[in-house]
Amino acid sequence: MIRFFAALLVAGSAMVSMSAAASAGQKTVVLPFDLVLQKKEEDFYIGAGKPSPAEQARLKSINDELRGILAADGQHQLIDTAPIATEIEAAAPIVDCNGCEIDLAKKLNGEVLYTGIVDKASDTLLNMRIMETDVQTGQLKRAGNVVIQGNTDDAWLRGVRWLMKNKLPAVGTGDQKTEAAQ
C-alpha cells in the first residue's frame, strides 16, 4: 500500500512538472526594434539620419512593451538576451543582417523569434511592423503592420499594443484571425 502511494506521488509530481513545462510556453526571443529613417539628400553631407535620443528611448520602450505583452499571454517563456548582447549590438540593424537574427535566436535556444521595425517616413508618419518567426525553420509565421500618425511615446506604444491585439494575438485566445503574413 505504501508503495502504491509512493508511486502515485511520483506520477503526480511528474505530471505537475510536465504541466508546468507546457504552461511555460514557447521559448521566445525578442530582439530590439530597428528604426529605419528616410534619408534626405542633406543627410549624406552632414551625417544625419540616426535616431534621436527620444527615438532611442521609444525603441527601448516599445521593446519592453512587446516583451511585457508576450510574458503576460501565458504562451511565451521569454529568454534573456543579455548573454549575447554584444553580438546583437554588432548585428544591428537586424533588418539588414541577412538572417543573422535566426542564428542569434538559435544561440539562445529559442523556439520563436520576434523582431520589429519602425519605418519613419516623416516626423508625423511612421509604419510599425512586428514579425514572428519559427527559429527552427527560419520561416515567417505571422506578421502585422500599422501606420502610426505621430512621433510620440504614446503613439508608438499604442502601435505595439494594437498589433499584438489585432494582428498577432496570442494563439488560442479566440482573437486569432486567419490571415497570411503581410
C-alpha positions, 0 to 999 in steps of 0.5 A: 500500500505504501508503495502504491502511494509512493508511486502515485506521488511520483506520477503526480509530481511528474505530471505537475512538472510536465504541466508546468513545462507546457504552461511555460510556453514557447521559448521566445526571443525578442530582439530590439526594434530597428528604426529605419529613417528616410534619408534626405539628400542633406543627410549624406553631407552632414551625417544625419539620419540616426535616431534621436535620443527620444527615438532611442528611448521609444525603441527601448520602450516599445521593446519592453512593451512587446516583451511585457505583452508576450510574458503576460499571454501565458504562451511565451517563456521569454529568454534573456538576451543579455548573454549575447548582447554584444553580438546583437549590438554588432548585428544591428540593424537586424533588418539588414543582417541577412538572417543573422537574427535566426542564428542569434535566436538559435544561440539562445535556444529559442523556439520563436523569434520576434523582431520589429521595425519602425519605418519613419517616413516623416516626423508625423508618419511612421509604419510599425511592423512586428514579425514572428518567426519559427527559429527552427525553420527560419520561416515567417509565421505571422506578421502585422503592420500599422501606420502610426500618425505621430512621433510620440511615446504614446503613439508608438506604444499604442502601435505595439499594443494594437498589433499584438491585439489585432494582428498577432494575438496570442494563439488560442485566445479566440482573437486569432484571425486567419490571415497570411503574413503581410 
